[in-house]
Amino acid sequence: MSESTENLEQFAEGAARSLVELVQELQDRGIQYPGEAHRIYSYLTRVAGELRTALDLVGTSVQGLHDRGLLMSDYRGEPLDEVFERFSQASGRARDLAGDLHGNLSKAYSAVGSVAYKETLEEQEPAAGI
């Protein structure tokens, strides 16, 4: 495996670990105020957009390997064309789901933003009256 491939795998592993750590922290501590939720939704929305792009790039790379004849079926002997068709369908569906996730997270981000904005204004009002 090349150093470049190892770096890509390390980046993917790091992203997965970061999300696991986020989930663990949310379970342990939870959200303390709406502004915190707003920022978390902001990051998750960005992650979903990047996930769709990453899935698209991986799919394109695998398609390129297939086009150049650099893929082969594993020891089970299943025809490569069938395996590749399943991969293409599943990969396309995953990209679509990531796109849907991005859209839904964007809506949630906007909705929680209204609450977070109100919270910020309420915190500032007493300071303005001093």
ZAMARGU-4260 file (C-alpha; in steps of 0.2 Angstrom, whole numbers, plus 5000, padded with zeros to 4 digits):
<rodrens>
0) 5000/5000/5000 | 5007/5017/4995 | 5009/5031/5008 | 4996/5041/4999 | 4983/5027/5001
5) 4988/5025/5020 | 4985/5044/5022 | 4968/5043/5014 | 4963/5028/5026 | 4970/5037/5041
10) 4959/5052/5037 | 4944/5041/5035 | 4948/5032/5051 | 4951/5049/5060 | 4934/5056/5054
15) 4925/5040/5060 | 4934/5041/5077 | 4929/5060/5079 | 4911/5056/5076 | 4912/5042/5088
20) 4919/5053/5101 | 4906/5066/5097 | 4892/5053/5100 | 4900/5048/5117 | 4902/5066/5123
25) 4884/5069/5118 | 4878/5054/5128 | 4888/5058/5143 | 4886/5077/5144 | 4872/5082/5132
30) 4868/5099/5125 | 4870/5113/5138 | 4862/5127/5128 | 4854/5130/5110 | 4869/5139/5103
35) 4880/5124/5106 | 4867/5113/5097 | 4867/5126/5083 | 4886/5125/5081 | 4886/5106/5081
40) 4872/5106/5068 | 4883/5117/5057 | 4898/5105/5058 | 4887/5090/5055 | 4879/5098/5040
45) 4897/5102/5033 | 4902/5083/5036 | 4886/5077/5027 | 4891/5088/5012 | 4909/5082/5012
50) 4903/5064/5015 | 4893/5065/4998 | 4908/5072/4989 | 4920/5059/4997 | 4908/5045/4992
55) 4907/5052/4974 | 4926/5053/4973 | 4929/5035/4979 | 4916/5029/4967 | 4924/5038/4953
60) 4941/5031/4958 | 4934/5013/4958 | 4926/5016/4942 | 4943/5021/4935 | 4951/5006/4941
65) 4937/4995/4934 | 4939/5004/4917 | 4958/5001/4917 | 4955/4982/4921 | 4964/4984/4938
70) 4950/4975/4948 | 4946/4957/4949 | 4934/4946/4958 | 4939/4938/4975 | 4941/4920/4980
75) 4922/4917/4979 | 4923/4918/4960 | 4908/4929/4958 | 4908/4938/4941 | 4916/4954/4943
80) 4903/4963/4933 | 4890/4958/4945 | 4900/4963/4960 | 4904/4980/4952 | 4886/4983/4948
85) 4881/4980/4966 | 4895/4992/4971 | 4889/5005/4959 | 4871/5004/4965 | 4875/5004/4983
90) 4888/5018/4981 | 4875/5029/4971 | 4862/5026/4985 | 4874/5030/4998 | 4878/5047/4989
95) 4860/5051/4988 | 4857/5047/5006 | 4872/5058/5011 | 4864/5072/5000 | 4847/5069/5009
100) 4856/5070/5026 | 4864/5086/5021 | 4848/5094/5016 | 4839/5088/5032 | 4853/5094/5043
105) 4853/5111/5034 | 4834/5112/5039 | 4838/5107/5057 | 4852/5119/5058 | 4842/5134/5052
110) 4828/5129/5064 | 4839/5127/5079 | 4848/5144/5074 | 4832/5153/5077 | 4832/5147/5095
115) 4850/5150/5097 | 4849/5167/5090 | 4834/5171/5103 | 4845/5164/5117 | 4859/5175/5112
120) 4848/5191/5112 | 4841/5187/5129 | 4858/5185/5136 | 4863/5202/5129 | 4848/5212/5134
125) 4853/5212/5153 | 4870/5218/5148 | 4863/5232/5138 | 4852/5238/5152 | 4867/5240/5164
</rodrens>
